[in-house]
Amino acid sequence: MYGWLLPCLFGEQLIAKQRCSFSYLAAMKYKHLFFDLDHTLWDFDANAKLTLQDLYQTLKLEERGVDDFDRFYRQYLGHNTRLWARYRNGFIKQAELRVKRMQLSLLDFKIGDEVLAKEMSQRFLEMLPTRNMLFPHAVEILEYLTAKNYRLHLITNGFEDVQHHKINNSKINHYFDKVVTSEGSNSLKPNKEIFDFALAATGAQKDESIMLGDDLEADIMGAANAGLDQVYINHVNKSPDFKPTYTVYALKELEAIF
């Protein structure tokens, strides 16, 4: 009758007992697991780097004045992060974000070529979703959670067509019952509206749902403000001021919770 307790009662280490306790409580409480996609399951930085390397070669950017690809990539990541923050806060539109991150990266090399920036943006958006690099154990943990009968969903700030291409090409689309994008919901994380939209779309209740993501503001604080528990997937070992419901440092560690 109490077989589930045996690992907790007779485990050799306290951490094993805690993990067993967390897992049992989570299994009893949660039914719907809402994942973020980029930087959580799908390795955006690695996939973006491969795509930009292809563009660097095919568009012969070195001959145009981009003499250091690694610096160009770092500059792109910085501009992309800042522009996404502005997009989330409603200061810029989708089309501006897509082109401006390329324009600014080129300007760092004193290249003011708007035509080139637009071409790079178009090709980047075509090529990026074909990449399929996931974080370690992503498929393994999705299999594990599916086998335990959790209902898995995605809540992503990405664009509708791009995000669906990503999960299809990564062959993880079949794990998710519902994919909620900012474009499809007409809202953005961390706004409460996108979480409310996701709950309504899936028929989930707040007390049986939990958000899993890497972005402290968009995923974790956004979910908390919407009344959902959270798992902070801290791939880069940040030290946040806000305390999530749970924190893990790799996807494999989710087995300690669910």
N, C-alpha and C positions, 0 to 999 in steps of 0.2 A: 504493500500500500504506500509506503514512504520510500520507495526505491530511489526517487529523485533526490532524496536528502543524503544518500550514502556518500557521494563525493564530497559534500560539504562537511559531514560529520567526521569523516576519516581521512580527509586530505591532509597532507603533511605540512602545507604552508598556508598561512593566513590569506595570501592573495588568491589561492585556489578556492578557499571558502567564500571569499568576497565575490569572485567571479561566478561561482555557482549560485550564490544568493541573487546577484544582479540578473543572471540569466533566467532564473525561475520567475522572479518578479516581473521582468520585462515580457516574458512569454505569457504571463497571466494578464498583463495590462494592455499591451500594444497589439493592434491588428493591422494598422496601416503605417507603412514606412515610406516617407516622402524623401527621396534623394535629390540632391543637387547633381548636376552633370559635370560641367567644366571645373577642373581643378579638384574634383571630388572622386569621380569614377574615371572620366575621360581626361587624359593628361594633356591639357590645353597647351602648356608651354612646350612640351616635347613635340607635339604635332605641329604647332605653329613654327617651331624652329625648322623642322624638316621642309615645310611648305615654303618658308622664306628662303631656305637654302636653294630650293629648286628655282624660285623666282630670281634669286641672285645670279644664278648661272644662265638661265634661259633669256633673261632680259639684259645680260651682260652689264650688271650694275657696277662692277669694278671699273669697266672702261668709262662709265659715266661719272665716276668720282667717289663711289662708295668703296673706299680702299680697305675697310676692315669689317668683315661680315659679323664677327662676334660683337663688336661695338654697335653695329646697326641693329642686331637682334636685341641687345640690352636696351637700346633706346626705344625700339618698338614696344617692348614689354612695358616700359615705364609710361609711354604715351597711351598705350592701350588701357592700362589700369586707370589712369587719370581720366581719360575720356569716358570710360564705362561708368565711373563715379558721377560724372557730369550728366551722362545719359540717364542714369538711375534717378537723379535728382531733377530731371526734366529740363535741363539747361540746353541740351542739344538733341537733335533728331537722329534716327537710325542712319540715314544716308550720310549725314555729316560725320558721324563716328567712323563709319566704314572707310571713308576717303581720308579724313583728317589724320588718322593714325599713321597712314602712309606718307602724307604730305609732311608732317612734322618730323618723321624719321629721316626723310630725305633732306629736309632743311638743316638737320644737324650736320649734314655733310655739304651744306651750302648749295644744295640742288633745289631750285625753285621751279620744278617742272610739274605743273598740274596735270597735264596729259599723262605723264608717266605714273603719277600717283593714282589716277583713276584706273589706269590699266592694271597696276599692281593690285588695287583693291578688288577689281573684278576677278582677276585670276586667283587671287588669294581665297576669295569666297567660293570659287568653284573647286579649288583643290583641297582646301582645309578639311571639309567634311568627309573626304575620301580616306583620310588618315584614320588609323584604328588603334593607336597606342593607348592602353589603359593603365591605371596604376596597378602595382603588384597586388595579386589576389582579388582583383575586382570580379572576375567571372566566378572564381571560387566562392566568394562571399555571397554573390547573388544566387548561386546554386544552393548554398547552405540555407539562406533565408527562405527561398522558394520551397525547399524541401520541408521547412518547418511551418509552412502554410501562412506565412506573412503575405499580405497584399502589398506589392511594391509599386511605387509611382515616382514620377519625376516632377520637380518644380524647378524650372530653369529660366533665367533671364535672357537666354539666347533667342535667336530668331527661329520662327516656326520651321521653315524648310531646312535651314542649316542644322538644327538640332536633331531633326528626324533623320537626316542623312548620316549624321555622326553615329547615332545609336544603331542604325541599320547596317552601316559599314563595319561597325565594331562587333556586330552580331550579338547585341545585348537587348535588342528591342523586345524580344519575346518575354523578357522577365517583367515588363512593366504593364500594369493594367491601364494606366492613364499617364499621358505626358502633357503637363501643363506648362506652356511657354508664356513669356511676358507678352509676346505678340498676340497669342491666342486668347489670353485672359484680359488684355488691355490694361495690364498693371505690371508692376515690377517689384521684386523683392528689394528692400525690406517692407514694402507697403503691406498693410494688413489685408488689403483687398485680394491680392493674389493667393494668399493662404485661404481666405474664405472661399474664393472661387474653386480652389483645389478640393477643399472639403466638400463643397456642394457637388462638384463633378464626380467625386468618388463615393459619395454617400457616407463619408467617414465622420465620426464624432471627434471632437478635440481631445477628449480624455483617453481615446484609444489610438491616437495618432502621434507620430514623432517625426521631426525633421532632421535629416542628416546632411551636413554640408561643411565646406571648408572656409566659407566667408563669415567672419564673426559678425559683421554688420548685417549683410543681406540675409544670410541663412539663419544664424543663431539668434541674434537680437530681434530680427524680423519675426521669426517663429515665436519667440518668447512674448513679444508684444501682441501676437495673434492668439496667444493662449495655448501654444503647443510646447511640449517637451522637445529637447534638442540633443543631438549628438554632434559635438564639434570634432570634425575629422581634421586634426591638426598635423597635416603632412609636413609642414616646415618648422614645427616646434616653436611656435610663437608663445608669448606669455601674455595672454589676454587679461584685461581688467574685469571683464564680465565673466561670471561663472556659469557655464552651461550645465544642463542636467547631467550629461556625461561628456567625457573627452577621451578620444583615442588618438593614437599617433600613426596608425596604419590600419588599412581596411580589415586585415586579418583579426585585429583586436575586437572587432564587432562581435565575434563569437563569445566574448566574455560578457556581453550585455544581453544578447538575444538567444 
